[in-house]
Amino acid sequence: MTFLLAGVSVRALAQSAVRAGYPVVAADYFGDADLAGLVAGRSLLRHGQTPYDARGLPGLARGLEYGALAYAANLENHPRVVRALAGGRPIAGNTPEVLAQARHWPTLRRVCAEEGLAMPPTLFAGEEAKARNQIEWLRKPVKSGGGHGIGFWDGRPLARGWYLQAWVAGVSASAVFAANGRESVVLAVTEQVVGDPKLGAHDFRHCGNIEPLAPELGGGPALTEALADMAGRLTRRFGLRGVCGLDCIVAHEPDGSPRPMLLEINPRPTASAELVEERRLASVFDVHVRAAAGNLPAPPARPENAGYLAKGIAFARRPCRIPEDTAWRRPGLRDLGHPGDAIAPGRPICSIVLPGATRRAALEGLHAAARDLERHLAPKENAS
């Protein structure tokens, strides 16, 4: 059976599926060169030449032959699009009904309170008067993704489609887990790299992950156990299936033990799941399909002294263009544009996946690769 892979970018999920022997076709926005060389498909950018809108994916997928659907970001925010793409076919992952609940912030707030899961104070339109002045509040879009649109609240009433969440000091982290609707297994815990200017990002923009979360940042068995409990409770309450993720802030109890505070559920394979694949901790797409059908993998055994693996997103700081030659390409570059593609400032150039003996070495490797990209990508105004 052929799976349709749909989302903003599906290269990593396609790579995992092909490695595991699954036939797949793709419908996404970017249609990157390394996706086009892997599977057949269509992209909104290259076939529709339109800005990204998830609602354009069902039309894009017409004419593609597939018997089941698997989706990536940001379709968790668009249950109706998921339903249209499936068209009555099986879904490897969460149903539109599950998405509508797991991504409904008032429901998530209530479930966390009932389950005793820590979550930063969260307020919705009409509740602004409850925002205490001694707390800094973040204004976030309801249809969140990648840190887009997040900023500190200026005190004005919330418009439709926005909510408030208290800013909490701590380490930004994420967990990748597999769920079968009743139980879950944590596959990896990663540090989230957010707003790193050396990667061309700013503010709260997500720009990468580092696996594992370093001990000095709170990583270790105690945190993994706490996140496994959190993932398990959320799985049971929402009926989550397949490979999913959760984002959190790692704070600490008075005794020093880590205390994860849930920010959001990502009920689909996350960007950090690629680190699980590259580490050989699990075959992500295979686990996704099997877990969605009810079969969980055993907890992965992470090798000792395996070092660190980082995935970063390099964003353009100036107008640039993908060169016609391949001299700019280096090992570890993923999600590659096509020769001649123009990239505006603030837009992603590509992803970078690199190992490092230490967390610092892995992060510095990302920074060095981003600098190298800047040197090799010709300024748009000078490109022919």
Secondary structure in CASP SS format (residue, H / E / C, confidence):
PFRMAT SS
TARGET T0000
AUTHOR 0000-0000-0000
METHOD secondary structure of the structure
MODEL  1
M C 1.00
T C 1.00
F E 1.00
L E 1.00
L E 1.00
A E 1.00
G E 1.00
V C 1.00
S C 1.00
V C 1.00
R H 1.00
A H 1.00
L H 1.00
A H 1.00
Q H 1.00
S H 1.00
A H 1.00
V H 1.00
R H 1.00
A C 1.00
G C 1.00
Y C 1.00
P C 1.00
V E 1.00
V E 1.00
A E 1.00
A E 1.00
D E 1.00
Y C 1.00
F C 1.00
G C 1.00
D C 1.00
A H 1.00
D H 1.00
L H 1.00
A H 1.00
G C 1.00
L C 1.00
V C 1.00
A E 1.00
G E 1.00
R E 1.00
S E 1.00
L H 1.00
L H 1.00
R H 1.00
H H 1.00
G H 1.00
Q C 1.00
T C 1.00
P C 1.00
Y C 1.00
D C 1.00
A H 1.00
R H 1.00
G H 1.00
L H 1.00
P H 1.00
G H 1.00
L H 1.00
A H 1.00
R C 1.00
G C 1.00
L C 1.00
E C 1.00
Y C 1.00
G C 1.00
A E 1.00
L E 1.00
A E 1.00
Y E 1.00
A C 1.00
A C 1.00
N C 1.00
L H 1.00
E H 1.00
N H 1.00
H C 1.00
P H 1.00
R H 1.00
V H 1.00
V H 1.00
R H 1.00
A H 1.00
L H 1.00
A H 1.00
G C 1.00
G C 1.00
R C 1.00
P C 1.00
I E 1.00
A C 1.00
G C 1.00
N C 1.00
T C 1.00
P H 1.00
E H 1.00
V H 1.00
L H 1.00
A H 1.00
Q H 1.00
A H 1.00
R C 1.00
H C 1.00
W H 1.00
P H 1.00
T H 1.00
L H 1.00
R H 1.00
R H 1.00
V H 1.00
C H 1.00
A H 1.00
E H 1.00
E H 1.00
G C 1.00
L C 1.00
A C 1.00
M C 1.00
P C 1.00
P C 1.00
T E 1.00
L E 1.00
F E 1.00
A C 1.00
G C 1.00
E C 1.00
E H 1.00
A H 1.00
K H 1.00
A C 1.00
R C 1.00
N C 1.00
Q C 1.00
I C 1.00
E C 1.00
W E 1.00
L E 1.00
R E 1.00
K E 1.00
P E 1.00
V C 1.00
K C 1.00
S C 1.00
G C 1.00
G C 1.00
G C 1.00
H C 1.00
G C 1.00
I C 1.00
G E 1.00
F E 1.00
W C 1.00
D C 1.00
G C 1.00
R C 1.00
P C 1.00
L C 1.00
A C 1.00
R C 1.00
G C 1.00
W E 1.00
Y E 1.00
L E 1.00
Q E 1.00
A E 1.00
W C 1.00
V C 1.00
A C 1.00
G C 1.00
V E 1.00
S E 1.00
A E 1.00
S E 1.00
A E 1.00
V E 1.00
F E 1.00
A E 1.00
A E 1.00
N E 1.00
G C 1.00
R C 1.00
E C 1.00
S E 1.00
V E 1.00
V E 1.00
L E 1.00
A E 1.00
V E 1.00
T E 1.00
E E 1.00
Q E 1.00
V E 1.00
V E 1.00
G C 1.00
D C 1.00
P H 1.00
K H 1.00
L H 1.00
G C 1.00
A C 1.00
H C 1.00
D C 1.00
F C 1.00
R C 1.00
H E 1.00
C E 1.00
G E 1.00
N E 1.00
I E 1.00
E E 1.00
P C 1.00
L C 1.00
A C 1.00
P H 1.00
E H 1.00
L H 1.00
G C 1.00
G C 1.00
G C 1.00
P H 1.00
A H 1.00
L H 1.00
T H 1.00
E H 1.00
A H 1.00
L H 1.00
A H 1.00
D H 1.00
M H 1.00
A H 1.00
G H 1.00
R H 1.00
L H 1.00
T H 1.00
R H 1.00
R H 1.00
F H 1.00
G C 1.00
L C 1.00
R E 1.00
G E 1.00
V E 1.00
C E 1.00
G E 1.00
L E 1.00
D E 1.00
C E 1.00
I E 1.00
V E 1.00
A E 1.00
H E 1.00
E C 1.00
P C 1.00
D C 1.00
G C 1.00
S C 1.00
P E 1.00
R E 1.00
P E 1.00
M E 1.00
L E 1.00
L E 1.00
E E 1.00
I E 1.00
N E 1.00
P C 1.00
R C 1.00
P C 1.00
T C 1.00
A C 1.00
S C 1.00
A H 1.00
E H 1.00
L H 1.00
V H 1.00
E H 1.00
E H 1.00
R C 1.00
R C 1.00
L C 1.00
A C 1.00
S C 1.00
V H 1.00
F H 1.00
D H 1.00
V H 1.00
H H 1.00
V H 1.00
R H 1.00
A H 1.00
A H 1.00
A C 1.00
G C 1.00
N C 1.00
L C 1.00
P C 1.00
A C 1.00
P C 1.00
P C 1.00
A C 1.00
R C 1.00
P C 1.00
E C 1.00
N C 1.00
A C 1.00
G C 1.00
Y E 1.00
L E 1.00
A E 1.00
K E 1.00
G E 1.00
I E 1.00
A E 1.00
F E 1.00
A C 1.00
R C 1.00
R C 1.00
P C 1.00
C E 1.00
R E 1.00
I C 1.00
P C 1.00
E C 1.00
D C 1.00
T C 1.00
A C 1.00
W C 1.00
R C 1.00
R C 1.00
P C 1.00
G C 1.00
L E 1.00
R E 1.00
D C 1.00
L C 1.00
G C 1.00
H C 1.00
P C 1.00
G C 1.00
D C 1.00
A E 1.00
I E 1.00
A C 1.00
P C 1.00
G C 1.00
R C 1.00
P E 1.00
I E 1.00
C E 1.00
S E 1.00
I E 1.00
V E 1.00
L E 1.00
P E 1.00
G E 1.00
A C 1.00
T C 1.00
R H 1.00
R H 1.00
A H 1.00
A H 1.00
L H 1.00
E H 1.00
G H 1.00
L H 1.00
H H 1.00
A H 1.00
A H 1.00
A H 1.00
R H 1.00
D H 1.00
L H 1.00
E H 1.00
R H 1.00
H H 1.00
L C 1.00
A E 1.00
P E 1.00
K H 1.00
E H 1.00
N H 1.00
A C 1.00
S C 1.00
END
